[in-house]
Amino acid sequence: MNQSHSASYAAAGVDIEAGYKGVQMMKKDVQRTYIPGVVGDLGGFGGLFAPNLTGLKEPVLVSGTDGVGTKQRIAQLMDKHNTVGIDCVAMCVNDIICCGAQPLFFLDYIAIGKNIPEKVAALVSGVAEGCVQAGCALIGGETAEHPGTMQPEDYDLAGFSVGVVDKEKILDRSAMRVGDIVIALPSSGVHSNGFSLVRKVFDIEHADLGAQVSDLGCSLGEALLEPTRIYVKPVLAALAEAEIHGISHITGGGFYENIPRSIPDGLCAVIDKAAIRTPAIFSLIARQGNIPERDMFNTFNMGVGMSVVVSKETTDRALAVFQAQGVEAYVIGEIAEGENKIELK
């Protein structure tokens, strides 16, 4: 039994014992994520992981960090906290997979106004689920109670992941060429970007998030809180079977900022807008906010959570692998000569 207790600290707004209770409540969820390489258990000063580097000629560590952003305000208003952890993991692991790296482990950080163990455990349960989906281990984290600087119901969730890739297999854009095909991996919705605009469009602080919206087939709150899709396992499977030359995670900045990040100078991704399968939530946002089409494509993923550039010769193979992995991937464009990096036609 932990004997730590400070009445003075508790009077200042920090409940140490609530922190201990939260750790006990989250242990089962955290242990779900344990994969070979995890050393020890929760409670140490550092998370330990012993990677298996067998078969890697020159292993390179790849790291990514991010948070959930203002999407978590939707979770707070709906009092539903067990999904935004998936978003937190997704925003990190979907980034590092873009260079071909396999995520190994994840750590989270929760700043919270008042430490309610059940709420913290719910947040971590989402993080654990995201790690399971990504095939990486949750080996540690931190919960910090911030009385006086945050409202009791507020929290901010962030984290980071570390992965590994063989140096010779890093996706560095050098193999991309004219005629390569751009494949779309469908998003699950808005994912975790553009929520400052979303909150403004729907006046979210005063909206009825539980009301059903016929165009969506669910409530507005449910559509907005849908977790970010994690693409790690499907992309790793495709990397093993097809000739992939570039990957872009479509996050803040939408198509115009993210797709060019995987395109080398002298080439351009020509995207057929008519081919893009855009979920109803984006039409609702554009209509409700009177947002121009270019701004929509420059803010949101518009239904494409990730774009993958693949050689023309292995396109069918890549599509088949994604299909087998449960991802309804489809072609949205090709690589051509050009300096603008992306053209939406």
WORA-V423163 format. One record per helix or strand. SS is the DSSP state (@ for helix, = for strand). FROM is the first residue (numbers start at 0). TO is the last residue. If there is no record, write none. Layout:
# WORA-V423163
SS:FROM:TO
SS:FROM:TO
This chain:
# WORA-V423163
@:6:10
@:15:30
=:37:38
=:47:48
=:58:66
@:70:77
@:83:98
=:101:111
@:116:133
=:136:144
=:146:146
=:149:149
=:154:165
@:166:168
=:180:185
@:194:200
=:211:212
=:217:218
@:219:224
@:231:240
=:243:248
@:253:261
=:266:270
@:272:274
@:279:288
@:292:296
=:303:309
@:311:323
=:329:336
=:341:343
